[in-house]
Amino acid sequence: MKKFFIVGLAVLMLAGGFAAAPVQAALLGTNITIFDQNPISPPGTGIGVGYEDNEVEPGALQAQRWDLEGMFLKGRQLILVGGWDFVHGQTEGSTHYSSGDIFIDTDGAVNFGLPGSTSTTNAAYGYEYVVDMDYSNGDYKVYSLTGTSQVTTVSGGPASAIGSNPYQFVDGGESQVSAGSFSQESLSSAELSESGFLNWSGSPNNHYKLTGIDLSFLGATTFTAHFTPSCGNDNLMGHGHVPVPGSILLLGTGLVGVVSLKLKRRSGQA
């Protein structure tokens, strides 16, 4: 009975790993971007509808410096891509806009897009975690959230910006579950080609990627992630599945090998 239990456990570990590991592109990983659901009037129109390149949604500023292009999952690492300068933000006139935190939902009850909300409590949005980003120092802390956790909302932008909330985590009812560091660099020509992002014909022609957000703290699970700058001109949503750690897959493979060897020996003795 014991050997059948071990075989079953190993098979489940392997099956879970394979099911949770979709085919990935070589450089950026799997594109998990969701259309951000800001208003389209009339329905089905607008620049770049259904895509996330060289545009922000109808009603927002249409320039590459505001664009959030895509969210990728490479292994257990979350990658954000956009014309938006994630680390330094953007300045328009006398107003400076900065990047928000990354909110994560794991139970499928997240509320995003229209009609949106201006609530400053997490209960209105339904996120379980937040990656609290420190853009000055290049590091982050991950906190679990409750319904009473306090958040801030976008400070300006078009009427569609309300669908971009929440913007940043403040405090309330949280416990720290993880921490790490991140970095930003420009996409290479190979990454641009692989991702399908087109070159912006205007100025500036920026394509940044923010890397280093480790989602290992989630375990192997499906999640939805959210990011927006303080203007709310665009928001970035992603939906993916964090794969089983490679060490568990290796353990499962080892168990299958050991059990198979024992069964062969017993079969030979019989």
N, C-alpha and C positions, 0 to 999 in steps of 0.2 A: 504493500500500500504506500509505503514511504517513497519508493522510487517513482511511482506514478504521480505522486504529489510534486516531486521535484521536477519531473518532466513537464507537468502541466504548468508549473510556475515559470520555468524557463521559456516555454512556448508563449505564454502570455506576455512575458517581458519583451521577447523578440517581436511578437505581433504588434504590441503597443508601440514599440520603437519604430517599426516600419510604417505603421499607419500614421504616425505623427511626424514623419519626415518626408514631406513632399519634395518633388524634384526642384532643386534650387539652381538659380543662375550662378555662374562662377564667381562673380565679383560682389554684387550687392545683396544677393540672396533672393528670397521669394517676395514679390511685390504683394503686399497685403492691404493696399490702399482701398478705402471706401470713398465713393463720391460723397462730398461733404453736405449735401442736402440743403444748401442755402437756396433762397427763392429764385425761381425761373419764371419770367413773365414775357410772353405767354409760355405755357409748358412746352418743353422740348426744344426751346431756343436758347441762344446764348453762346458765347465763345467757349469752345472746349467742353461742351456739356458731356459729362461722363468721364472726362479725362482730368489729369492733374499736371498739365505742363503749360508753361508760359501763359498763365491766366490765373485770375482769382474769379470767384463766381459772380454772375450778373449782379450789378448793383454795387460792386466793390471796385477798388482801384485796379485797373488793368495794366500792370507793369511788372516786369520780372523781379524787381526788388521787393515786391510784396507776395510773390508766388510761393505756395507750399506745394511741391510737386508729388512727393510720394513717401510712403512708409514701407520699410522693408524688414524682413526677419531673416537673419543669417545665423543658422544654428539657434542659439538662445539669446542672440544679440539683436536689439532693436536699433534700426538705422533710420534717421529722418533726412529727407532730401528736399532742397528747395532753392529758389533764387534768394529767398529771405536769409539774411545773415543771422543765424541762430545765436551766436555768441555775443555779437555787438549790437544787434538790433538795427533799426533804421531811423533816420531823422527826416522829417518832412516839415520844412519851414522851421519854426521854433519849437516844434514838438518832437520829442524822442519816444519811439515805441520799442518795447523790449519783448523778449520771448517769455512765454509762460511755462508752467510746469507740465509734466506728462501725467495724465490721469488714466487709470487702468481699471476696467471692469472685468470680472471673471464669472459672474452668475447670469449674464445675458439680459439683465434688467436695466441696462444703461439707457438714459434718455438723452438723445442729441439731435441737433438739427431743429427745424421748425416744429412747433411754434417757439421753441426756445424758452428761456427763463432768465430773469434778472435776480433770482434768489441767491443769497450769499451763504446758504447752507447746502451741504452735499446731498441731503435728502432729495432735492429737486433733480439731481443728476444720476445718482445711483452708482458711484464708483467705489470700488473696494480698496484701491491703493492709489498713491500719488508718488511720482518720482520728483522729489523736491530739488529743483535744479539750482546750483550756484554757478552762474555763468562767469562770475569774476574769478573764481578759483578753479573752475573746470572739474568740479566734483558734484556728487548728488547723494541724497539720503532718501530711502524709500520708507514711507509710512503707511500703515493700514488706516483706513478711514471709517468713520461712523456716519450716521445720518446727520449728526449735529456738528460735524467738522466744518469749519468755516473756510470759505473760498472767496476770491474776488472775481469780479466780472469785467468785461472789456470796457475800456474807457472812452472809446470813440468809434469812428468809422461809420459805415452806412447802416441803414435800418436792418439790413440782413445780419449785422454783427451779433445780434442777440442769439442767433443760432450757434454762435461760436463759444458760448459760455460752457463751463467755467474757464477762467484764465489762470489764476494762481491759487495755490494752497496757502492758507494762513495758519490755522492751528485748530485744536479741539478734538479730544477723544482718540488720539492716535498713539500708536506704538511703532518704534522703528524696527524694520524687519531686514533691511539690507542697506548697503552703501557702495559707492564706487566712484570712478572717474570717467570723464568723456573727453572727446577731442573733436575739432572741426577742421575740415580741409576741403579743397575744391575737388569736384569729380574729375577723374581723368577722362580723356577722350574715349578710352575703351569702355569705361563705365557709362558714359553718355550714350554710346552706341548700343551697349547691351540693354540698358534700361528703356531705350526708345525715346528718351527726352530729346526734344528738338532744340536747336540753338536759337536763342532769342535774337530777333533781328534788330532790336532797339539797344538801348544802353541803360544800365550795365548788363552784360551777358554773364550773370553769375549762376553757378550751380554748386551749392554747398552740400556737404553731407556731415551729419552729426552722428558719431559712432561711440560705442562703449557702454551703452545702456544694457546691462546684463539682467535678463528676466529669469534667471535660475531660481530666484526666490518664489516664483509662481508654481514651481514643479511642472509636471506635464499637464497642461490645461489649455483650453481655448480662452482667448481674451480679446477685448476691444480696447484700443488705446486712443487717446485724444490729446491734441496740442493746438494752441492758438497763440499768436502774438497779442499784445495789449490793445491793438487797434481793432481786432476782430475782423479784419478785411478778408481773411481766409482762415479756415481751420483744417487741420489734418487728422483724419481718422484712419485707423488700421484695424483689421480683424484677422487673427491668425491663431495658430496652435503651437505652443512651446513644446519642442520635441523631448523625448525621454533622453536623459543624459547618456553620453557615450559609454560611461563606466557601467551603467546598468545593462546596456546592450551587450557589452563585453562579458559581463557576469552571466547573462542569459545564455550567450553562446558557449561559454565555458561549461555551464551546467549541462547543456544539451550534449556537449562533447564527452563529459565524464560519464553521464548516464548511458550514452550510446556505447562507450567502450566497455562498461560493466555488463551491459546486456549481451554484447558480442562474446565476452569471455564466458558468461554463463551458458550461452547457446553452444559454444565450442565444447565446454565440459560435458554438456548433456549429450 
